[in-house]
Amino acid sequence: MTSLDTTALRKALLDEIDLLADLYRSADPKTPIPTCPDWNLANLIAHVGGGNRWAAAMIADLATEFLEFERVPDIRRPRDLDAADRWLRAGARAVIDSIDTVGSDVPVWTPFGSARPAEWWVRRRLHEASVHRADALLALDRELDIAPEIAADGLSEFLEIVEKGPRFETPLDEGASLRLRAIDTDDTWTILRYGDTITWSDSQAPASLTVQGTAADLFLLLVRRTPADNPRVETSGDLSILTTWLERIKF
């Protein structure tokens, strides 16, 4: 299954934020973001950039609990376009610099039930940025250009969050199974219900519903950025399983 090493994840985070900053400079900040109701593009940039500053501050403080946003230096997006551009790009770098200062393996609080090694935050911030850049691209009716390897890793990371985190209603009913196949990376994710959560693997076993598409299409489908009837994906089996997933997942 496609996975990215530490070096690749760090580079991808910086690259993804650079792409988002470039997008922000090229569009109207007041553009509504339909996949994030009540947000416009400026709000989205504030969310991603502020989130990076927040993560960097928690890593630097070796946080053992949630850090209040009001305590994070420079968490607010500057109103000036050039300043906001620099602020957004510098926030991603601050995440990496904070990790290098405290050490990659030092445990830091996370919002998903347990502390994780500080390096975990690079992957989390990368895929937060990739999903929200997709939100912006969809709002602007531009091509969704998430790299296949980034999307595949993002899908795996999202399933890990659903599997291990307490935030979600179980997205599969008893006895239901969902198999995803990325036609561009040749990755497979077979998802089963396990008690009150899910479990998943790269098993090729048959499932109640099979969905095929590019890694980016599958990733954006599972995080509710594209609809169940997206013509870019092919389905075989009980489509109500996908409908149930999308009704229960809020991400």
PAVEXRO-808569 format. One record per residue (C-alpha): x, y, z. Coordinates in nm, 3 decimals. Layout:
+---------+---------+---------+
:      px :      py :      pz :
+---------+---------+---------+
:       X :       Y :       Z :
...
+---------+---------+---------+
END
This chain:
+---------+---------+---------+
:      px :      py :      pz :
+---------+---------+---------+
:   0.000 :   0.000 :   0.000 :
:   0.129 :   0.347 :  -0.089 :
:   0.295 :   0.521 :   0.206 :
:   0.522 :   0.822 :   0.239 :
:   0.836 :   0.837 :   0.452 :
:   0.924 :   1.123 :   0.684 :
:   1.119 :   1.318 :   0.423 :
:   0.842 :   1.284 :   0.165 :
:   0.571 :   1.387 :   0.414 :
:   0.762 :   1.698 :   0.519 :
:   0.823 :   1.804 :   0.160 :
:   0.459 :   1.733 :   0.073 :
:   0.335 :   1.952 :   0.360 :
:   0.547 :   2.248 :   0.246 :
:   0.449 :   2.193 :  -0.119 :
:   0.078 :   2.164 :  -0.038 :
:   0.083 :   2.488 :   0.161 :
:   0.272 :   2.661 :  -0.120 :
:   0.001 :   2.551 :  -0.364 :
:  -0.270 :   2.675 :  -0.129 :
:  -0.094 :   3.010 :  -0.086 :
:  -0.060 :   3.046 :  -0.464 :
:  -0.430 :   2.966 :  -0.502 :
:  -0.522 :   3.227 :  -0.243 :
:  -0.325 :   3.493 :  -0.428 :
:  -0.501 :   3.411 :  -0.756 :
:  -0.864 :   3.416 :  -0.636 :
:  -1.120 :   3.637 :  -0.467 :
:  -1.083 :   3.591 :  -0.087 :
:  -1.461 :   3.628 :  -0.055 :
:  -1.529 :   3.319 :  -0.271 :
:  -1.782 :   3.098 :  -0.084 :
:  -1.670 :   2.741 :  -0.003 :
:  -1.978 :   2.517 :  -0.047 :
:  -1.813 :   2.211 :   0.111 :
:  -1.739 :   2.415 :   0.425 :
:  -2.068 :   2.599 :   0.488 :
:  -2.040 :   2.958 :   0.614 :
:  -1.676 :   2.983 :   0.505 :
:  -1.520 :   3.185 :   0.229 :
:  -1.168 :   3.141 :   0.092 :
:  -1.020 :   3.382 :   0.346 :
:  -1.180 :   3.182 :   0.631 :
:  -1.035 :   2.861 :   0.487 :
:  -0.686 :   3.012 :   0.474 :
:  -0.725 :   3.133 :   0.832 :
:  -0.829 :   2.783 :   0.941 :
:  -0.539 :   2.602 :   0.775 :
:  -0.274 :   2.856 :   0.863 :
:  -0.399 :   2.898 :   1.219 :
:  -0.412 :   2.521 :   1.257 :
:  -0.047 :   2.493 :   1.159 :
:   0.051 :   2.761 :   1.411 :
:  -0.154 :   2.581 :   1.678 :
:   0.012 :   2.245 :   1.603 :
:   0.357 :   2.403 :   1.605 :
:   0.288 :   2.565 :   1.942 :
:   0.163 :   2.240 :   2.095 :
:   0.472 :   2.056 :   1.973 :
:   0.701 :   2.328 :   2.107 :
:   0.523 :   2.319 :   2.445 :
:   0.515 :   1.935 :   2.457 :
:   0.143 :   1.971 :   2.519 :
:  -0.033 :   1.703 :   2.722 :
:  -0.378 :   1.854 :   2.668 :
:  -0.563 :   2.081 :   2.428 :
:  -0.394 :   2.419 :   2.385 :
:  -0.637 :   2.710 :   2.378 :
:  -0.611 :   2.898 :   2.051 :
:  -0.588 :   3.232 :   2.232 :
:  -0.250 :   3.123 :   2.371 :
:  -0.094 :   3.063 :   2.029 :
:   0.129 :   3.344 :   1.899 :
:   0.038 :   3.487 :   1.556 :
:  -0.255 :   3.251 :   1.511 :
:  -0.468 :   3.514 :   1.335 :
:  -0.444 :   3.555 :   0.959 :
:  -0.312 :   3.899 :   0.860 :
:  -0.555 :   4.099 :   0.648 :
:  -0.289 :   4.221 :   0.405 :
:  -0.254 :   3.975 :   0.114 :
:   0.126 :   3.966 :   0.107 :
:   0.147 :   3.929 :   0.484 :
:  -0.115 :   3.651 :   0.478 :
:   0.084 :   3.471 :   0.209 :
:   0.403 :   3.482 :   0.418 :
:   0.211 :   3.385 :   0.734 :
:   0.055 :   3.080 :   0.570 :
:   0.382 :   2.948 :   0.428 :
:   0.576 :   3.016 :   0.750 :
:   0.319 :   2.826 :   0.958 :
:   0.393 :   2.499 :   0.780 :
:   0.764 :   2.551 :   0.828 :
:   0.703 :   2.622 :   1.198 :
:   0.549 :   2.275 :   1.241 :
:   0.864 :   2.110 :   1.108 :
:   1.098 :   2.342 :   1.299 :
:   0.916 :   2.270 :   1.626 :
:   0.952 :   1.895 :   1.570 :
:   1.322 :   1.930 :   1.496 :
:   1.364 :   2.128 :   1.819 :
:   1.186 :   1.883 :   2.054 :
:   1.258 :   1.556 :   1.871 :
:   1.047 :   1.348 :   1.632 :
:   0.957 :   1.078 :   1.885 :
:   0.856 :   1.299 :   2.178 :
:   0.486 :   1.241 :   2.264 :
:   0.248 :   1.532 :   2.204 :
:  -0.127 :   1.560 :   2.266 :
:  -0.358 :   1.493 :   1.970 :
:  -0.735 :   1.535 :   1.933 :
:  -0.783 :   1.167 :   1.852 :
:  -0.771 :   0.996 :   2.189 :
:  -0.403 :   0.968 :   2.275 :
:  -0.064 :   1.136 :   2.252 :
:   0.139 :   1.057 :   1.942 :
:   0.504 :   1.117 :   1.842 :
:   0.559 :   1.479 :   1.742 :
:   0.635 :   1.375 :   1.383 :
:   0.273 :   1.250 :   1.355 :
:   0.164 :   1.611 :   1.320 :
:   0.334 :   1.654 :   0.981 :
:   0.113 :   1.391 :   0.822 :
:  -0.199 :   1.527 :   0.994 :
:  -0.133 :   1.884 :   0.883 :
:  -0.050 :   1.770 :   0.529 :
:  -0.383 :   1.599 :   0.481 :
:  -0.575 :   1.878 :   0.654 :
:  -0.423 :   2.108 :   0.393 :
:  -0.483 :   1.873 :   0.099 :
:  -0.854 :   1.835 :   0.180 :
:  -0.904 :   2.208 :   0.228 :
:  -0.716 :   2.291 :  -0.090 :
:  -0.959 :   2.055 :  -0.262 :
:  -1.242 :   2.254 :  -0.101 :
:  -1.101 :   2.569 :  -0.257 :
:  -1.049 :   2.409 :  -0.598 :
:  -1.405 :   2.277 :  -0.600 :
:  -1.537 :   2.622 :  -0.506 :
:  -1.338 :   2.783 :  -0.786 :
:  -1.434 :   2.510 :  -1.038 :
:  -1.070 :   2.426 :  -1.097 :
:  -0.906 :   2.089 :  -1.161 :
:  -0.855 :   1.868 :  -0.856 :
:  -0.483 :   1.803 :  -0.881 :
:  -0.395 :   1.615 :  -0.561 :
:  -0.101 :   1.387 :  -0.642 :
:  -0.199 :   1.017 :  -0.639 :
:   0.053 :   0.923 :  -0.370 :
:  -0.064 :   1.209 :  -0.147 :
:  -0.428 :   1.112 :  -0.191 :
:  -0.357 :   0.743 :  -0.122 :
:  -0.170 :   0.827 :   0.197 :
:  -0.445 :   1.070 :   0.292 :
:  -0.706 :   0.799 :   0.255 :
:  -0.506 :   0.563 :   0.477 :
:  -0.455 :   0.836 :   0.736 :
:  -0.825 :   0.917 :   0.737 :
:  -0.917 :   0.552 :   0.794 :
:  -0.669 :   0.542 :   1.084 :
:  -0.845 :   0.841 :   1.239 :
:  -1.187 :   0.681 :   1.201 :
:  -1.057 :   0.349 :   1.332 :
:  -0.876 :   0.482 :   1.640 :
:  -1.047 :   0.811 :   1.716 :
:  -1.363 :   0.862 :   1.924 :
:  -1.505 :   1.140 :   1.707 :
:  -1.714 :   0.946 :   1.456 :
:  -2.029 :   0.739 :   1.456 :
:  -1.946 :   0.392 :   1.322 :
:  -1.984 :   0.443 :   0.946 :
:  -2.066 :   0.082 :   0.857 :
:  -2.360 :  -0.131 :   0.972 :
:  -2.312 :  -0.483 :   1.107 :
:  -2.219 :  -0.721 :   0.829 :
:  -2.141 :  -0.449 :   0.575 :
:  -1.801 :  -0.419 :   0.410 :
:  -1.653 :  -0.164 :   0.172 :
:  -1.365 :  -0.222 :  -0.068 :
:  -1.186 :   0.067 :  -0.238 :
:  -0.945 :   0.026 :  -0.528 :
:  -0.730 :   0.309 :  -0.661 :
:  -0.677 :   0.257 :  -1.031 :
:  -0.376 :   0.490 :  -1.048 :
:  -0.175 :   0.359 :  -0.749 :
:  -0.312 :   0.001 :  -0.745 :
:  -0.386 :   0.032 :  -0.372 :
:  -0.675 :  -0.148 :  -0.207 :
:  -0.852 :  -0.068 :   0.119 :
:  -1.101 :  -0.326 :   0.249 :
:  -1.301 :  -0.185 :   0.540 :
:  -1.505 :  -0.390 :   0.787 :
:  -1.707 :  -0.304 :   1.095 :
:  -1.533 :  -0.408 :   1.416 :
:  -1.746 :  -0.357 :   1.729 :
:  -1.820 :   0.013 :   1.751 :
:  -1.551 :   0.114 :   1.503 :
:  -1.394 :  -0.017 :   1.183 :
:  -1.090 :  -0.215 :   1.083 :
:  -0.923 :  -0.215 :   0.742 :
:  -0.648 :  -0.381 :   0.544 :
:  -0.525 :  -0.427 :   0.188 :
:  -0.711 :  -0.756 :   0.158 :
:  -0.845 :  -0.844 :  -0.186 :
:  -1.145 :  -1.024 :  -0.034 :
:  -1.489 :  -0.955 :  -0.185 :
:  -1.696 :  -0.686 :  -0.014 :
:  -2.060 :  -0.580 :   0.001 :
:  -1.967 :  -0.275 :  -0.208 :
:  -1.662 :  -0.213 :  -0.424 :
:  -1.572 :   0.139 :  -0.536 :
:  -1.303 :   0.208 :  -0.798 :
:  -1.149 :   0.536 :  -0.904 :
:  -0.832 :   0.738 :  -0.876 :
:  -0.682 :   0.771 :  -0.530 :
:  -0.786 :   1.137 :  -0.523 :
:  -1.145 :   1.058 :  -0.619 :
:  -1.170 :   0.788 :  -0.351 :
:  -1.012 :   1.010 :  -0.085 :
:  -1.242 :   1.303 :  -0.156 :
:  -1.543 :   1.072 :  -0.170 :
:  -1.479 :   0.921 :   0.173 :
:  -1.427 :   1.261 :   0.337 :
:  -1.755 :   1.386 :   0.185 :
:  -1.611 :   1.633 :  -0.064 :
:  -1.773 :   1.462 :  -0.362 :
:  -2.112 :   1.285 :  -0.378 :
:  -2.191 :   0.915 :  -0.385 :
:  -2.305 :   0.943 :  -0.748 :
:  -1.977 :   1.096 :  -0.865 :
:  -1.944 :   0.973 :  -1.227 :
:  -1.565 :   0.953 :  -1.187 :
:  -1.596 :   0.644 :  -0.967 :
:  -1.737 :   0.300 :  -1.047 :
:  -1.942 :   0.105 :  -0.794 :
:  -2.042 :  -0.260 :  -0.773 :
:  -2.270 :  -0.392 :  -0.500 :
:  -2.490 :  -0.235 :  -0.235 :
:  -2.467 :   0.142 :  -0.289 :
:  -2.659 :   0.208 :   0.036 :
:  -2.334 :   0.123 :   0.220 :
:  -2.168 :   0.429 :   0.072 :
:  -2.474 :   0.642 :   0.143 :
:  -2.464 :   0.534 :   0.509 :
:  -2.092 :   0.613 :   0.530 :
:  -2.141 :   0.964 :   0.393 :
:  -2.435 :   1.030 :   0.627 :
:  -2.236 :   0.933 :   0.936 :
:  -1.894 :   1.079 :   0.864 :
:  -1.853 :   1.448 :   0.945 :
:  -1.506 :   1.563 :   0.844 :
+---------+---------+---------+
END
